[in-house]
Amino acid sequence: MSIKITIFLLLPFLFVSCISNVNSTLNSKPSNSLIKKQSYLKLPETLLEGNVSRNRAIEHALTFNPKLQSKRAELRALQAETIQAGIRPNPELVFELENFAGQEGNRDLDSAEITTVISQKLELGGKRSKRTIVANLSVEAAKAEVAHEEIMLRITTDQAFTDLLEARYIRELSEKNVDRANKNLNTLNTLFEAGKSNNIDVGKAKLALSEAKELLSDALSTESNASIELSKTWGGGTANVIASGSLNSSILKTPRDIQSIVSKHPAVLASSLYIARSQAIYILEKSKRYSDVNIEGGIREFRDTDEVVAVMGMSIPLPLFDRNQGSIQAAKERIKSAKENNRATVSNLQSQFAKLHSDLNAAQSRANEFDSQTTAAAQQVLDDTREAYSEGKVSLLEVLDARETLFKIEKGRIKALADLLRASNSIKNLSNQ
């Protein structure tokens, strides 16, 4: 066998070997050095420290929240896929060598036939344009989903911030309560030294101080946990954050046309786009019933006569068994699924608005009960009771009851204002106002 023949025989094996090596390299696990190098990569700083405003917390969450970043990355991936959807199939170059490596006259390449052909697939039924439509609808639906995710993240972060702000106010109130208990105990010690009080009242005052300190400990723990929950919205996990701001909320005008707001909501828009996409997929799957045509053309060289001729060919798959009927039926069912999902989305949003309005009304009613005048009246009762006790007109128990009543009223007012703020801001964010 001649050297030329040997080379031609080895070429296919060398090509297959190269492809196998490439695949094995791509599928192999990363080396220890690569893993070690990647372990030193630093994650972006996502923690906030110290006093944080509501707007800063929300913007930080919108920037670093892992789930939102994942959806944004998926959106960019879908945008890239729209480019791929509109690209034509690549042509193929086919090289054939016949009538060689045989006996006698066919021993070498002198009697060989060499054929070089270019093949091109022609997509019929408008498949490429239909793929592009599906890809574009996927992008638009993903954009609406990102917008919806941003709204929901705003609501979650806003509520977590209000939780932290409420916890801060209750912690400050608990500190004031401890101060009151301390002052009460100091007053009783002074009266006891003057012979105007007794050991029993001093002991009760010490127990009241211990209870106030326990409430403060609970408030500190609640504030710390609320800080951690807030930091989860931006993926921080833990944080030393103190909420700054007021619990007072502006008067919210209840939206009248809820149906209009719901119809324009990004969640409803996304579900409507998924209906359109499922319909476009159905049209695309129906177009796949038409078989694509492969046409080819090239030249063939007869080495023994030094003659070169043209060759042409065409191949058309016969749709005898596979007419894409399964995929067409699946696409039809997914249209129904998308429509039902749209109905569920609309119903869920309407329920959310109804619940928030109910929460808003209840919180407004409670906030009216615990107004500033009620708090001022409870404070005046405590002052009067203390003075009466120092004059021997009332018992210590009445003083402790007055202080506990003031604490409950102040705490109830904080909770009512926080509930009102949560409901009010949630309606604003859900309405995308």
C-alpha distance (Angstrom), angle and dihedral (degrees) to the residues before:
residue distance angle dihedral
M1 . . .
S2 3.81 . .
I3 3.81 124.8 .
K4 3.86 91.7 -112.4
I5 3.79 92.1 55.1
T6 3.79 91.3 47.0
I7 3.82 91.2 52.5
F8 3.82 92.6 49.4
L9 3.79 90.6 49.9
L10 3.80 93.0 49.1
L11 3.82 96.1 46.8
P12 3.85 96.0 79.1
F13 3.79 91.7 47.3
L14 3.79 91.9 48.7
F15 3.81 90.2 49.7
V16 3.82 92.8 50.2
S17 3.81 89.8 47.0
C18 3.81 91.8 53.0
I19 3.81 91.7 49.6
S20 3.80 90.7 49.5
N21 3.81 91.4 51.1
V22 3.79 91.2 50.8
N23 3.80 92.0 49.8
S24 3.79 92.6 47.6
T25 3.79 89.7 51.0
L26 3.80 92.7 50.1
N27 3.80 93.1 46.7
S28 3.78 96.6 43.9
K29 3.79 120.4 105.9
P30 3.81 118.3 -103.8
S31 3.74 115.0 -93.6
N32 3.79 122.7 -105.9
S33 3.80 90.1 -108.9
L34 3.82 90.9 55.2
I35 3.80 91.6 48.4
K36 3.77 89.8 48.4
K37 3.79 90.9 49.6
Q38 3.80 92.4 49.6
S39 3.80 91.6 50.3
Y40 3.79 89.2 67.1
L41 3.79 93.3 57.7
K42 3.79 108.6 116.2
L43 3.77 122.2 -135.2
P44 3.80 116.5 -131.4
E45 3.78 114.8 -92.8
T46 3.81 106.2 -99.8
L47 3.80 102.0 165.7
L48 3.77 126.1 106.0
E49 3.80 120.9 -154.2
G50 3.78 134.4 -161.3
N51 3.79 125.6 -3.9
V52 3.80 112.1 5.9
S53 3.79 128.5 -175.4
R54 3.79 123.7 -138.7
N55 3.82 94.3 -111.4
R56 3.79 92.6 48.8
A57 3.80 92.0 50.8
I58 3.81 91.9 49.8
E59 3.81 94.2 46.8
H60 3.81 90.4 47.4
A61 3.80 90.4 52.5
L62 3.81 91.8 48.1
T63 3.81 88.6 53.1
F64 3.80 101.7 44.2
N65 3.81 108.2 22.6
P66 3.84 105.4 127.7
K67 3.80 96.4 -145.8
L68 3.80 92.5 50.2
Q69 3.80 91.7 46.4
S70 3.81 88.7 50.8
K71 3.81 91.4 53.9
R72 3.80 91.1 47.3
A73 3.82 90.0 51.4
E74 3.81 90.2 49.2
L75 3.81 88.8 51.3
R76 3.81 90.4 54.2
A77 3.80 89.2 48.6
L78 3.81 91.2 52.7
Q79 3.80 90.2 49.0
A80 3.81 88.5 54.8
E81 3.81 90.1 49.3
T82 3.80 90.7 58.1
I83 3.80 87.0 65.1
Q84 3.79 91.3 50.7
A85 3.81 92.2 47.4
G86 3.81 92.1 61.4
I87 3.82 97.4 48.4
R88 3.80 119.3 108.1
P89 3.82 120.0 -124.9
N90 3.80 114.6 -90.0
P91 3.81 119.1 -106.3
E92 3.80 117.8 -115.8
L93 3.78 127.7 -132.8
V94 3.80 113.8 -146.5
F95 3.82 122.5 -167.5
E96 3.81 120.4 -171.3
L97 3.79 130.0 -176.7
E98 3.83 117.6 -167.6
N99 3.81 139.2 175.8
F100 3.80 100.7 28.0
A101 3.79 138.6 113.8
G102 3.79 90.1 40.3
Q103 3.80 133.9 114.6
E104 3.77 131.2 -60.3
G105 3.82 108.5 -27.8
N106 3.80 93.7 16.8
R107 3.78 93.9 50.1
D108 3.82 95.3 106.2
L109 3.81 135.9 14.8
D110 3.82 97.2 -77.1
S111 3.83 91.8 96.2
A112 3.80 97.0 32.7
E113 3.79 125.5 125.5
I114 3.79 114.3 -139.6
T115 3.81 118.3 -163.8
T116 3.80 125.0 -171.8
V117 3.79 116.3 -174.1
I118 3.81 135.7 173.6
S119 3.81 114.8 -149.7
Q120 3.80 126.2 -163.5
K121 3.80 129.4 -173.1
L122 3.79 115.2 -137.4
E123 3.81 112.7 -155.4
L124 3.79 111.4 -143.4
G125 3.78 129.3 -162.5
G126 3.80 95.1 42.7
K127 3.81 92.6 -79.2
R128 3.80 94.7 155.6
S129 3.81 95.5 53.4
K130 3.81 90.8 44.1
R131 3.83 90.6 51.0
T132 3.79 88.8 52.2
I133 3.81 91.6 51.8
V134 3.81 90.7 51.6
A135 3.81 91.3 48.3
N136 3.82 92.8 49.1
L137 3.80 91.9 49.3
S138 3.80 89.4 50.1
V139 3.82 89.1 54.7
E140 3.81 93.4 49.2
A141 3.81 91.6 47.8
A142 3.80 90.4 49.1
K143 3.82 90.3 50.9
A144 3.80 89.8 53.9
E145 3.81 90.2 47.4
V146 3.81 90.6 52.5
A147 3.82 89.8 50.3
H148 3.81 90.0 50.0
E149 3.80 91.5 48.0
E150 3.81 89.6 51.7
I151 3.82 90.7 52.9
M152 3.80 92.6 48.8
L153 3.81 90.9 46.6
R154 3.81 89.8 51.5
I155 3.81 89.4 52.9
T156 3.81 93.2 46.5
T157 3.80 93.8 46.7
D158 3.80 93.0 43.9
Q159 3.81 91.5 51.7
A160 3.81 92.0 45.9
F161 3.81 89.5 50.1
T162 3.82 91.1 49.9
D163 3.82 88.8 49.6
L164 3.80 88.9 54.1
L165 3.80 92.2 45.1
E166 3.80 90.6 49.9
A167 3.80 89.9 48.7
R168 3.81 89.9 51.1
Y169 3.80 92.7 52.1
I170 3.81 91.8 47.2
R171 3.81 90.4 48.4
E172 3.82 90.4 51.3
L173 3.79 89.4 46.8
S174 3.82 89.8 49.9
E175 3.80 89.6 51.6
K176 3.81 89.2 51.8
N177 3.80 88.7 48.5
V178 3.81 90.2 54.2
D179 3.82 89.3 50.0
R180 3.80 90.0 52.2
A181 3.79 91.2 49.5
N182 3.81 89.9 48.9
K183 3.79 92.1 49.8
N184 3.79 90.0 48.2
L185 3.81 91.3 51.8
N186 3.81 91.9 47.4
T187 3.79 90.1 50.2
L188 3.82 91.2 50.6
N189 3.81 91.5 48.7
T190 3.80 89.2 52.4
L191 3.80 91.4 48.5
F192 3.79 90.8 45.7
E193 3.81 90.8 54.1
A194 3.79 88.2 49.6
G195 3.80 90.5 50.6
K196 3.80 93.2 -113.9
S197 3.84 96.1 111.8
N198 3.81 138.9 37.9
N199 3.80 141.1 -131.7
I200 3.80 92.4 -102.0
D201 3.80 93.3 59.6
V202 3.81 91.2 45.3
G203 3.80 89.9 51.7
K204 3.81 91.0 49.9
A205 3.80 90.0 50.4
K206 3.82 90.4 51.9
L207 3.83 90.4 51.0
A208 3.81 89.9 49.2
L209 3.81 89.7 52.0
S210 3.80 90.7 50.2
E211 3.82 90.7 51.5
A212 3.81 90.8 48.8
K213 3.81 90.6 52.1
E214 3.81 90.3 50.1
L215 3.80 90.2 52.7
L216 3.79 89.0 50.1
S217 3.81 90.5 51.5
D218 3.82 89.8 52.5
A219 3.80 90.5 48.5
L220 3.81 91.8 51.5
S221 3.80 90.8 50.5
T222 3.81 91.5 48.3
E223 3.81 91.3 50.7
S224 3.80 91.8 49.2
N225 3.80 91.9 50.3
A226 3.81 90.9 47.0
S227 3.81 89.1 52.9
I228 3.80 90.2 53.8
E229 3.81 92.0 47.9
L230 3.80 90.8 51.6
S231 3.80 92.3 50.3
K232 3.81 89.8 54.1
T233 3.81 88.9 68.8
W234 3.79 89.7 69.1
G235 3.80 95.5 34.8
G236 3.80 96.0 -106.0
G237 3.77 97.2 125.9
T238 3.81 95.2 -157.9
A239 3.77 132.5 26.3
N240 3.79 143.0 166.6
V241 3.78 96.5 -132.3
I242 3.80 129.7 155.9
A243 3.80 116.5 -163.5
S244 3.79 114.9 -129.0
G245 3.77 124.1 -161.0
S246 3.77 142.1 58.1
L247 3.78 132.9 -65.4
N248 3.79 91.2 -139.2
S249 3.80 113.5 111.5
S250 3.77 130.6 -161.6
I251 3.79 119.3 -110.0
L252 3.80 106.6 -86.9
K253 3.78 119.6 -141.8
T254 3.76 105.8 -142.7
P255 3.82 110.4 -125.0
R256 3.78 109.6 -112.2
D257 3.78 101.7 -160.2
I258 3.80 101.4 54.9
Q259 3.81 91.2 161.4
S260 3.80 91.3 59.8
I261 3.82 92.0 48.3
V262 3.80 91.7 48.7
S263 3.82 93.0 48.1
K264 3.82 90.7 54.1
H265 3.80 95.5 43.4
P266 3.85 115.2 120.2
A267 3.82 91.3 -125.1
V268 3.81 90.9 57.6
L269 3.79 90.8 42.8
A270 3.81 90.3 52.6
S271 3.81 92.8 49.8
S272 3.83 90.4 47.8
L273 3.81 90.3 51.2
Y274 3.80 89.7 50.5
I275 3.80 88.2 55.9
A276 3.81 89.3 52.8
R277 3.80 90.6 46.3
S278 3.80 93.2 50.1
Q279 3.81 88.9 50.8
A280 3.81 90.1 49.8
I281 3.82 89.9 49.8
Y282 3.79 89.0 51.8
I283 3.81 90.1 54.0
L284 3.81 90.0 46.7
E285 3.80 92.8 51.0
K286 3.80 90.6 49.6
S287 3.81 89.7 53.7
K288 3.81 88.9 56.7
R289 3.80 88.5 70.8
Y290 3.80 85.7 79.0
S291 3.78 109.9 81.1
D292 3.77 117.8 -128.1
V293 3.80 117.5 -119.5
N294 3.79 124.3 -129.8
I295 3.79 114.8 -155.3
E296 3.78 123.3 -174.8
G297 3.74 137.5 -176.2
G298 3.79 137.6 175.2
I299 3.77 147.0 116.5
R300 3.79 136.5 -72.1
E301 3.78 122.8 -152.4
F302 3.81 122.8 -154.8
R303 3.79 105.3 -155.5
D304 3.80 95.9 -165.4
T305 3.82 93.1 57.7
D306 3.80 98.9 24.8
E307 3.81 87.1 -127.8
V308 3.81 123.1 148.7
V309 3.80 121.0 -161.2
A310 3.79 134.8 177.4
V311 3.80 122.0 -111.3
M312 3.80 129.5 -163.4
G313 3.77 133.7 -179.9
M314 3.77 145.0 170.0
S315 3.79 132.6 -160.2
I316 3.80 125.2 -164.1
P317 3.84 120.8 -178.8
L318 3.79 111.0 -129.8
P319 3.84 110.0 -128.5
L320 3.77 94.7 -141.9
F321 3.82 98.6 130.7
D322 3.81 109.8 4.5
R323 3.79 110.5 56.5
N324 3.82 92.3 151.5
Q325 3.79 88.4 -107.1
G326 3.83 94.3 145.7
S327 3.79 94.4 53.1
I328 3.81 91.3 45.8
Q329 3.79 91.4 53.9
A330 3.81 91.1 46.0
A331 3.81 90.9 51.3
K332 3.81 90.2 50.4
E333 3.82 91.1 53.1
R334 3.80 91.2 48.5
I335 3.80 89.4 57.8
K336 3.80 87.9 59.4
S337 3.80 90.2 46.2
A338 3.81 92.0 51.7
K339 3.81 91.7 49.6
E340 3.79 92.2 50.9
N341 3.79 90.2 47.5
N342 3.81 88.6 53.3
R343 3.81 90.5 53.1
A344 3.80 90.7 48.9
T345 3.81 91.2 49.7
V346 3.80 92.8 51.9
S347 3.80 91.8 46.5
N348 3.81 92.0 48.3
L349 3.81 92.8 51.2
Q350 3.80 92.1 48.3
S351 3.81 89.3 51.2
Q352 3.79 91.1 49.0
F353 3.81 91.6 53.0
A354 3.80 91.6 47.0
K355 3.81 92.7 50.7
L356 3.80 93.1 46.1
H357 3.80 91.5 50.8
S358 3.79 89.5 50.2
D359 3.81 90.6 49.4
L360 3.80 90.0 47.3
N361 3.80 93.6 53.4
A362 3.80 92.9 46.0
A363 3.81 92.2 48.5
Q364 3.81 91.5 47.3
S365 3.80 90.4 52.6
R366 3.82 92.3 49.6
A367 3.80 91.9 46.0
N368 3.81 89.5 53.8
E369 3.79 89.7 53.6
F370 3.80 92.8 51.3
D371 3.80 97.3 46.0
S372 3.81 125.0 152.2
Q373 3.80 92.1 -97.2
T374 3.81 91.1 58.0
T375 3.80 90.3 51.0
A376 3.80 91.8 47.7
A377 3.82 90.3 50.1
A378 3.83 91.6 51.2
Q379 3.82 89.8 49.7
Q380 3.80 90.5 51.2
V381 3.81 90.8 50.4
L382 3.80 90.1 53.3
D383 3.81 92.3 49.6
D384 3.80 92.2 48.2
T385 3.81 92.0 46.9
R386 3.81 91.8 51.3
E387 3.78 91.1 50.6
A388 3.81 91.4 47.7
Y389 3.80 90.1 50.0
S390 3.80 92.0 52.6
E391 3.81 87.1 53.5
G392 3.80 91.1 49.1
K393 3.78 94.4 -115.0
V394 3.85 98.2 119.4
S395 3.80 136.2 27.3
L396 3.79 127.3 -106.1
L397 3.79 89.1 -111.2
E398 3.80 89.9 66.4
V399 3.80 90.1 51.7
L400 3.80 91.5 51.4
D401 3.79 91.0 46.7
A402 3.82 91.2 51.2
R403 3.82 91.2 49.8
E404 3.82 92.2 47.7
T405 3.82 90.5 48.1
L406 3.81 91.0 52.2
F407 3.82 90.8 48.8
K408 3.81 92.3 50.2
I409 3.80 92.6 48.0
E410 3.83 92.5 48.6
K411 3.80 91.4 46.2
G412 3.82 92.1 46.1
R413 3.80 90.3 51.2
I414 3.81 91.1 52.0
K415 3.81 91.7 50.4
A416 3.81 92.6 46.4
L417 3.81 92.5 50.3
A418 3.82 90.3 47.1
D419 3.81 92.0 50.3
L420 3.80 89.9 48.3
L421 3.80 91.3 49.8
R422 3.82 92.8 47.7
A423 3.80 93.3 50.6
S424 3.81 94.0 42.8
N425 3.81 95.5 49.1
S426 3.81 92.6 43.0
I427 3.81 90.6 55.7
K428 3.80 90.6 48.5
N429 3.79 93.2 49.4
L430 3.81 94.6 42.5
S431 3.81 88.8 50.1
N432 3.82 87.5 49.9
Q433 3.81 89.6 -127.9
